[in-house]
Amino acid sequence: MNEEIETVAPWVRLEIVSATIGGYFREDSKNDLMLVTTISDMPCIVLELVSANDNRTAVGIALSTPLAEIRESAIGLAESFGVPLADCTLPAARRAQI
């Protein structure tokens, strides 16, 4: 299930993004994947690697970790991929409008 993520180009940045999750996959007793939908969307923060042609790969999802801790971790992750970090969360967008 885990596949290796390319750590060099084509990545151009790592984004911290506000998102919601409406379901998740899990293995059933036959080892088949099944989609479990949630009653309501769960807010979360996603870390996405973005390529030059705007393709995205999620490299992390946080459901309850404080945003400050996520940012700290994201800084190190961006450095390991050699890309800049862009904070695209709702709080960052609101700060930019002020």
Buried (B, 14 or more C-beta within 10 A) or exposed (E): EEEEEEEEEEBBBBBBBBBEBEEEEEEEEEEEEEEEEEEEEBEBBBBBBBBEEEEEEEBBBBEEEEBEEBBEBBEEBBEEBEBEBBBBBEEBEEEEEE
